[in-house]
Amino acid sequence: QFPTGSSSTNPFL
Amino acid sequence: PELPWAIKSEEKAKYDSIFDSLNPVSGLLSGEKVKPVLLNSKLPVDILGRVWELSDIDHDGMLDRDEFAVAMFLVYCALEKEPVPMSLPPALVPPSKR
């Protein structure tokens, strides 16, 4: 997984 | 031998009571419900973003009981100045997700 992650599932991004 | 989960049962019980207090829907908490709790830790948002990435193991945008415990564990570690790892240590992966 990527540390930045995807904003679609991450409420903090 | 099976790697014991890093989260001890008394900690897990504490996290479970927080989980239940947030009214999970079919055993899941949405990001919107979890966000205020994690923001309460006063940790920077980029750290919380990484905590979320590591704890939302199935990347469904929701946290189940075990994923929530992982998130809380990582937040408490960060509050004790333990850097949040870039990837989830195997001992932290809930047995249900291995």
Backbone of each chain as nested JSON, in Angstrom:
{
  "chains": [
    {"id": "A", "residues": [
      {"number": 1, "name": "GLN", "atoms": {"N": [0.855, -1.208, 0.0], "CA": [0.0, 0.0, 0.0], "C": [0.869, 1.228, 0.0]}},
      {"number": 2, "name": "PHE", "atoms": {"N": [0.323, 2.307, -0.52], "CA": [1.119, 3.532, -0.648], "C": [0.888, 4.407, 0.565]}},
      {"number": 3, "name": "PRO", "atoms": {"N": [1.972, 4.97, 1.147], "CA": [1.773, 5.771, 2.368], "C": [0.779, 6.912, 2.158]}},
      {"number": 4, "name": "THR", "atoms": {"N": [0.734, 7.468, 0.951], "CA": [-0.193, 8.613, 0.784], "C": [-1.622, 8.096, 0.713]}},
      {"number": 5, "name": "GLY", "atoms": {"N": [-1.831, 6.958, 0.086], "CA": [-3.201, 6.412, 0.063], "C": [-4.084, 7.2, -0.893]}},
      {"number": 6, "name": "SER", "atoms": {"N": [-5.306, 6.722, -1.012], "CA": [-6.221, 7.392, -1.961], "C": [-7.252, 8.187, -1.165]}},
      {"number": 7, "name": "SER", "atoms": {"N": [-7.546, 9.385, -1.625], "CA": [-8.475, 10.228, -0.866], "C": [-9.885, 9.619, -0.898]}},
      {"number": 8, "name": "SER", "atoms": {"N": [-10.132, 8.692, -1.844], "CA": [-11.512, 8.17, -1.922], "C": [-11.837, 7.387, -0.656]}},
      {"number": 9, "name": "THR", "atoms": {"N": [-10.851, 6.699, -0.069], "CA": [-11.2, 5.907, 1.121], "C": [-10.586, 6.505, 2.389]}},
      {"number": 10, "name": "ASN", "atoms": {"N": [-9.78, 7.556, 2.242], "CA": [-9.095, 8.082, 3.42], "C": [-9.686, 9.448, 3.784]}},
      {"number": 11, "name": "PRO", "atoms": {"N": [-10.385, 9.532, 4.955], "CA": [-11.047, 10.79, 5.309], "C": [-10.079, 11.915, 5.65]}},
      {"number": 12, "name": "PHE", "atoms": {"N": [-8.751, 11.592, 5.778], "CA": [-7.785, 12.624, 6.164], "C": [-7.05, 13.217, 4.969]}},
      {"number": 13, "name": "LEU", "atoms": {"N": [-7.296, 12.63, 3.796], "CA": [-6.545, 13.133, 2.62], "C": [-7.491, 13.981, 1.75]}}
    ]},
    {"id": "B", "residues": [
      {"number": 1, "name": "PRO", "atoms": {"N": [5.152, -20.729, 14.723], "CA": [4.073, -20.461, 15.7], "C": [3.365, -19.152, 15.355]}},
      {"number": 2, "name": "GLU", "atoms": {"N": [2.083, -19.118, 15.647], "CA": [1.266, -17.954, 15.297], "C": [1.82, -16.716, 16.02]}},
      {"number": 3, "name": "LEU", "atoms": {"N": [2.041, -15.652, 15.284], "CA": [2.556, -14.402, 15.868], "C": [1.45, -13.786, 16.732]}},
      {"number": 4, "name": "PRO", "atoms": {"N": [1.71, -13.581, 18.036], "CA": [0.623, -12.992, 18.859], "C": [0.352, -11.551, 18.404]}},
      {"number": 5, "name": "TRP", "atoms": {"N": [-0.93, -11.136, 18.484], "CA": [-1.283, -9.786, 18.064], "C": [-0.68, -8.784, 19.044]}},
      {"number": 6, "name": "ALA", "atoms": {"N": [-0.118, -7.692, 18.512], "CA": [0.57, -6.711, 19.364], "C": [-0.409, -6.035, 20.323]}},
      {"number": 7, "name": "ILE", "atoms": {"N": [-1.708, -6.09, 19.98], "CA": [-2.692, -5.397, 20.817], "C": [-3.213, -6.376, 21.875]}},
      {"number": 8, "name": "LYS", "atoms": {"N": [-2.934, -6.016, 23.137], "CA": [-3.324, -6.919, 24.232], "C": [-4.837, -6.843, 24.469]}},
      {"number": 9, "name": "SER", "atoms": {"N": [-5.369, -7.873, 25.113], "CA": [-6.834, -7.949, 25.234], "C": [-7.402, -6.811, 26.075]}},
      {"number": 10, "name": "GLU", "atoms": {"N": [-6.663, -6.342, 27.098], "CA": [-7.266, -5.248, 27.876], "C": [-7.266, -3.949, 27.071]}},
      {"number": 11, "name": "GLU", "atoms": {"N": [-6.229, -3.761, 26.228], "CA": [-6.257, -2.567, 25.352], "C": [-7.405, -2.697, 24.367]}},
      {"number": 12, "name": "LYS", "atoms": {"N": [-7.54, -3.929, 23.824], "CA": [-8.569, -4.171, 22.791], "C": [-9.942, -3.862, 23.389]}},
      {"number": 13, "name": "ALA", "atoms": {"N": [-10.154, -4.246, 24.65], "CA": [-11.458, -3.999, 25.294], "C": [-11.717, -2.5, 25.374]}},
      {"number": 14, "name": "LYS", "atoms": {"N": [-10.66, -1.735, 25.657], "CA": [-10.797, -0.271, 25.74], "C": [-11.175, 0.292, 24.368]}},
      {"number": 15, "name": "TYR", "atoms": {"N": [-10.486, -0.182, 23.335], "CA": [-10.767, 0.322, 21.978], "C": [-12.162, -0.111, 21.536]}},
      {"number": 16, "name": "ASP", "atoms": {"N": [-12.551, -1.328, 21.922], "CA": [-13.892, -1.817, 21.544], "C": [-14.976, -0.938, 22.127]}},
      {"number": 17, "name": "SER", "atoms": {"N": [-14.761, -0.462, 23.386], "CA": [-15.83, 0.35, 23.986], "C": [-15.921, 1.697, 23.264]}},
      {"number": 18, "name": "ILE", "atoms": {"N": [-14.786, 2.222, 22.815], "CA": [-14.835, 3.464, 22.013], "C": [-15.525, 3.174, 20.687]}},
      {"number": 19, "name": "PHE", "atoms": {"N": [-15.175, 2.042, 20.074], "CA": [-15.763, 1.65, 18.788], "C": [-17.29, 1.609, 18.914]}},
      {"number": 20, "name": "ASP", "atoms": {"N": [-17.767, 0.932, 19.971], "CA": [-19.225, 0.793, 20.136], "C": [-19.882, 2.128, 20.421]}},
      {"number": 21, "name": "SER", "atoms": {"N": [-19.157, 3.034, 21.093], "CA": [-19.762, 4.339, 21.426], "C": [-19.955, 5.204, 20.182]}},
      {"number": 22, "name": "LEU", "atoms": {"N": [-19.322, 4.784, 19.079], "CA": [-19.447, 5.577, 17.843], "C": [-20.542, 5.037, 16.933]}},
      {"number": 23, "name": "ASN", "atoms": {"N": [-21.372, 4.111, 17.483], "CA": [-22.496, 3.558, 16.728], "C": [-22.09, 2.945, 15.386]}},
      {"number": 24, "name": "PRO", "atoms": {"N": [-21.35, 1.846, 15.42], "CA": [-21.014, 1.192, 14.152], "C": [-22.266, 0.71, 13.432]}},
      {"number": 25, "name": "VAL", "atoms": {"N": [-22.233, 0.764, 12.099], "CA": [-23.347, 0.263, 11.286], "C": [-22.882, -1.064, 10.694]}},
      {"number": 26, "name": "SER", "atoms": {"N": [-23.635, -2.143, 10.972], "CA": [-23.253, -3.528, 10.591], "C": [-21.761, -3.771, 10.887]}},
      {"number": 27, "name": "GLY", "atoms": {"N": [-21.358, -3.335, 12.07], "CA": [-20.004, -3.649, 12.54], "C": [-18.916, -2.805, 11.925]}},
      {"number": 28, "name": "LEU", "atoms": {"N": [-19.308, -1.747, 11.196], "CA": [-18.3, -0.902, 10.545], "C": [-18.5, 0.562, 10.919]}},
      {"number": 29, "name": "LEU", "atoms": {"N": [-17.406, 1.271, 11.016], "CA": [-17.456, 2.72, 11.247], "C": [-16.944, 3.422, 9.989]}},
      {"number": 30, "name": "SER", "atoms": {"N": [-17.726, 4.417, 9.538], "CA": [-17.273, 5.158, 8.346], "C": [-16.162, 6.124, 8.739]}},
      {"number": 31, "name": "GLY", "atoms": {"N": [-15.43, 6.612, 7.705], "CA": [-14.34, 7.55, 7.961], "C": [-14.839, 8.793, 8.679]}},
      {"number": 32, "name": "GLU", "atoms": {"N": [-16.076, 9.2, 8.32], "CA": [-16.653, 10.405, 8.935], "C": [-16.822, 10.231, 10.434]}},
      {"number": 33, "name": "LYS", "atoms": {"N": [-17.13, 9.005, 10.858], "CA": [-17.344, 8.783, 12.3], "C": [-16.007, 8.683, 13.033]}},
      {"number": 34, "name": "VAL", "atoms": {"N": [-15.022, 8.132, 12.356], "CA": [-13.732, 7.902, 13.016], "C": [-12.892, 9.173, 13.04]}},
      {"number": 35, "name": "LYS", "atoms": {"N": [-13.072, 9.994, 12.009], "CA": [-12.223, 11.19, 11.847], "C": [-12.196, 12.068, 13.098]}},
      {"number": 36, "name": "PRO", "atoms": {"N": [-13.356, 12.461, 13.686], "CA": [-13.294, 13.348, 14.863], "C": [-12.519, 12.735, 16.03]}},
      {"number": 37, "name": "VAL", "atoms": {"N": [-12.651, 11.397, 16.176], "CA": [-11.978, 10.719, 17.297], "C": [-10.461, 10.83, 17.117]}},
      {"number": 38, "name": "LEU", "atoms": {"N": [-10.015, 10.57, 15.89], "CA": [-8.557, 10.599, 15.657], "C": [-8.053, 12.039, 15.677]}},
      {"number": 39, "name": "LEU", "atoms": {"N": [-8.865, 12.977, 15.166], "CA": [-8.45, 14.394, 15.201], "C": [-8.298, 14.855, 16.654]}},
      {"number": 40, "name": "ASN", "atoms": {"N": [-9.095, 14.247, 17.555], "CA": [-9.044, 14.586, 18.983], "C": [-7.645, 14.399, 19.573]}},
      {"number": 41, "name": "SER", "atoms": {"N": [-6.859, 13.556, 18.909], "CA": [-5.514, 13.273, 19.43], "C": [-4.574, 14.453, 19.177]}},
      {"number": 42, "name": "LYS", "atoms": {"N": [-5.049, 15.441, 18.389], "CA": [-4.237, 16.624, 18.056], "C": [-3.005, 16.262, 17.209]}},
      {"number": 43, "name": "LEU", "atoms": {"N": [-3.015, 15.044, 16.662], "CA": [-1.891, 14.667, 15.783], "C": [-2.07, 15.366, 14.432]}},
      {"number": 44, "name": "PRO", "atoms": {"N": [-0.944, 15.654, 13.737], "CA": [-1.08, 16.295, 12.42], "C": [-1.875, 15.41, 11.473]}},
      {"number": 45, "name": "VAL", "atoms": {"N": [-2.609, 16.038, 10.557], "CA": [-3.507, 15.313, 9.658], "C": [-2.739, 14.339, 8.769]}},
      {"number": 46, "name": "ASP", "atoms": {"N": [-1.496, 14.688, 8.397], "CA": [-0.77, 13.749, 7.519], "C": [-0.419, 12.473, 8.289]}},
      {"number": 47, "name": "ILE", "atoms": {"N": [-0.165, 12.624, 9.59], "CA": [0.082, 11.413, 10.406], "C": [-1.206, 10.588, 10.481]}},
      {"number": 48, "name": "LEU", "atoms": {"N": [-2.335, 11.277, 10.714], "CA": [-3.612, 10.566, 10.825], "C": [-3.958, 9.898, 9.5]}},
      {"number": 49, "name": "GLY", "atoms": {"N": [-3.589, 10.552, 8.392], "CA": [-3.819, 9.943, 7.078], "C": [-3.063, 8.638, 6.955]}},
      {"number": 50, "name": "ARG", "atoms": {"N": [-1.839, 8.619, 7.486], "CA": [-1.029, 7.388, 7.396], "C": [-1.604, 6.331, 8.346]}},
      {"number": 51, "name": "VAL", "atoms": {"N": [-2.03, 6.776, 9.533], "CA": [-2.652, 5.837, 10.483], "C": [-3.852, 5.179, 9.819]}},
      {"number": 52, "name": "TRP", "atoms": {"N": [-4.673, 5.991, 9.106], "CA": [-5.856, 5.446, 8.439], "C": [-5.444, 4.424, 7.374]}},
      {"number": 53, "name": "GLU", "atoms": {"N": [-4.444, 4.827, 6.549], "CA": [-3.994, 3.915, 5.483], "C": [-3.583, 2.563, 6.068]}},
      {"number": 54, "name": "LEU", "atoms": {"N": [-2.861, 2.615, 7.181], "CA": [-2.357, 1.366, 7.761], "C": [-3.469, 0.562, 8.422]}},
      {"number": 55, "name": "SER", "atoms": {"N": [-4.464, 1.257, 8.973], "CA": [-5.482, 0.487, 9.72], "C": [-6.646, 0.054, 8.839]}},
      {"number": 56, "name": "ASP", "atoms": {"N": [-6.929, 0.82, 7.759], "CA": [-8.011, 0.387, 6.861], "C": [-7.465, -0.688, 5.933]}},
      {"number": 57, "name": "ILE", "atoms": {"N": [-7.261, -1.866, 6.497], "CA": [-6.517, -2.941, 5.823], "C": [-7.211, -3.379, 4.536]}},
      {"number": 58, "name": "ASP", "atoms": {"N": [-8.534, -3.441, 4.556], "CA": [-9.221, -3.856, 3.318], "C": [-9.557, -2.638, 2.444]}},
      {"number": 59, "name": "HIS", "atoms": {"N": [-9.063, -1.462, 2.867], "CA": [-9.234, -0.249, 2.019], "C": [-10.674, -0.08, 1.556]}},
      {"number": 60, "name": "ASP", "atoms": {"N": [-11.601, -0.274, 2.496], "CA": [-13.015, -0.101, 2.1], "C": [-13.554, 1.24, 2.583]}},
      {"number": 61, "name": "GLY", "atoms": {"N": [-12.661, 2.084, 3.128], "CA": [-13.124, 3.395, 3.599], "C": [-13.847, 3.308, 4.932]}},
      {"number": 62, "name": "MET", "atoms": {"N": [-13.868, 2.081, 5.492], "CA": [-14.525, 1.88, 6.794], "C": [-13.547, 1.118, 7.698]}},
      {"number": 63, "name": "LEU", "atoms": {"N": [-13.774, 1.24, 9.002], "CA": [-12.946, 0.458, 9.94], "C": [-13.847, -0.512, 10.695]}},
      {"number": 64, "name": "ASP", "atoms": {"N": [-13.447, -1.781, 10.692], "CA": [-14.198, -2.71, 11.543], "C": [-13.506, -2.712, 12.914]}},
      {"number": 65, "name": "ARG", "atoms": {"N": [-14.03, -3.527, 13.813], "CA": [-13.553, -3.528, 15.214], "C": [-12.039, -3.691, 15.304]}},
      {"number": 66, "name": "ASP", "atoms": {"N": [-11.518, -4.627, 14.539], "CA": [-10.075, -4.884, 14.619], "C": [-9.27, -3.749, 13.98]}},
      {"number": 67, "name": "GLU", "atoms": {"N": [-9.763, -3.268, 12.839], "CA": [-9.048, -2.175, 12.159], "C": [-9.05, -0.937, 13.04]}},
      {"number": 68, "name": "PHE", "atoms": {"N": [-10.174, -0.707, 13.744], "CA": [-10.273, 0.455, 14.635], "C": [-9.253, 0.337, 15.767]}},
      {"number": 69, "name": "ALA", "atoms": {"N": [-9.09, -0.89, 16.291], "CA": [-8.117, -1.103, 17.37], "C": [-6.707, -0.796, 16.871]}},
      {"number": 70, "name": "VAL", "atoms": {"N": [-6.418, -1.183, 15.63], "CA": [-5.094, -0.896, 15.054], "C": [-4.905, 0.618, 14.949]}},
      {"number": 71, "name": "ALA", "atoms": {"N": [-5.948, 1.319, 14.495], "CA": [-5.848, 2.784, 14.346], "C": [-5.578, 3.44, 15.695]}},
      {"number": 72, "name": "MET", "atoms": {"N": [-6.332, 3.011, 16.703], "CA": [-6.16, 3.607, 18.04], "C": [-4.766, 3.299, 18.581]}},
      {"number": 73, "name": "PHE", "atoms": {"N": [-4.312, 2.07, 18.364], "CA": [-2.98, 1.673, 18.84], "C": [-1.916, 2.572, 18.203]}},
      {"number": 74, "name": "LEU", "atoms": {"N": [-2.043, 2.792, 16.888], "CA": [-1.056, 3.623, 16.175], "C": [-1.111, 5.067, 16.665]}},
      {"number": 75, "name": "VAL", "atoms": {"N": [-2.325, 5.554, 16.971], "CA": [-2.46, 6.926, 17.48], "C": [-1.766, 7.041, 18.836]}},
      {"number": 76, "name": "TYR", "atoms": {"N": [-2.022, 6.07, 19.724], "CA": [-1.377, 6.13, 21.052], "C": [0.137, 6.055, 20.922]}},
      {"number": 77, "name": "CYS", "atoms": {"N": [0.615, 5.238, 19.964], "CA": [2.079, 5.156, 19.76], "C": [2.605, 6.51, 19.303]}},
      {"number": 78, "name": "ALA", "atoms": {"N": [1.884, 7.14, 18.369], "CA": [2.331, 8.433, 17.832], "C": [2.342, 9.483, 18.94]}},
      {"number": 79, "name": "LEU", "atoms": {"N": [1.357, 9.379, 19.867], "CA": [1.304, 10.346, 20.981], "C": [2.499, 10.156, 21.91]}},
      {"number": 80, "name": "GLU", "atoms": {"N": [3.032, 8.911, 21.92], "CA": [4.234, 8.7, 22.738], "C": [5.476, 8.869, 21.863]}},
      {"number": 81, "name": "LYS", "atoms": {"N": [5.322, 9.648, 20.784], "CA": [6.459, 9.992, 19.922], "C": [7.051, 8.783, 19.217]}},
      {"number": 82, "name": "GLU", "atoms": {"N": [6.258, 7.665, 19.177], "CA": [6.675, 6.527, 18.332], "C": [6.295, 6.892, 16.903]}},
      {"number": 83, "name": "PRO", "atoms": {"N": [7.267, 6.957, 15.96], "CA": [6.856, 7.3, 14.585], "C": [5.928, 6.243, 14.013]}},
      {"number": 84, "name": "VAL", "atoms": {"N": [4.917, 6.702, 13.262], "CA": [4.003, 5.757, 12.618], "C": [4.762, 5.102, 11.458]}},
      {"number": 85, "name": "PRO", "atoms": {"N": [4.819, 3.766, 11.433], "CA": [5.605, 3.102, 10.379], "C": [5.006, 3.34, 8.997]}},
      {"number": 86, "name": "MET", "atoms": {"N": [5.839, 3.118, 7.974], "CA": [5.327, 3.301, 6.597], "C": [4.471, 2.11, 6.194]}},
      {"number": 87, "name": "SER", "atoms": {"N": [4.746, 0.952, 6.82], "CA": [3.886, -0.202, 6.512], "C": [3.556, -0.891, 7.831]}},
      {"number": 88, "name": "LEU", "atoms": {"N": [2.451, -1.618, 7.824], "CA": [1.953, -2.202, 9.061], "C": [2.856, -3.371, 9.491]}},
      {"number": 89, "name": "PRO", "atoms": {"N": [3.447, -3.319, 10.689], "CA": [4.261, -4.456, 11.141], "C": [3.392, -5.706, 11.239]}},
      {"number": 90, "name": "PRO", "atoms": {"N": [3.918, -6.888, 10.869], "CA": [3.101, -8.114, 10.878], "C": [2.397, -8.348, 12.218]}},
      {"number": 91, "name": "ALA", "atoms": {"N": [3.072, -7.995, 13.317], "CA": [2.472, -8.259, 14.637], "C": [1.222, -7.408, 14.858]}},
      {"number": 92, "name": "LEU", "atoms": {"N": [1.089, -6.352, 14.068], "CA": [-0.076, -5.464, 14.253], "C": [-1.257, -5.896, 13.395]}},
      {"number": 93, "name": "VAL", "atoms": {"N": [-0.986, -6.729, 12.375], "CA": [-2.101, -7.164, 11.528], "C": [-3.022, -8.052, 12.367]}},
      {"number": 94, "name": "PRO", "atoms": {"N": [-4.303, -7.673, 12.457], "CA": [-5.209, -8.48, 13.286], "C": [-5.232, -9.924, 12.79]}},
      {"number": 95, "name": "PRO", "atoms": {"N": [-5.251, -10.899, 13.689], "CA": [-5.328, -12.309, 13.264], "C": [-6.443, -12.556, 12.25]}},
      {"number": 96, "name": "SER", "atoms": {"N": [-7.538, -11.762, 12.362], "CA": [-8.67, -11.978, 11.435], "C": [-8.315, -11.534, 10.022]}},
      {"number": 97, "name": "LYS", "atoms": {"N": [-7.199, -10.792, 9.87], "CA": [-6.902, -10.237, 8.529], "C": [-5.676, -10.9, 7.918]}},
      {"number": 98, "name": "ARG", "atoms": {"N": [-5.119, -11.9, 8.631], "CA": [-3.872, -12.464, 8.084], "C": [-4.168, -13.439, 6.947]}}
    ]}
  ]
}
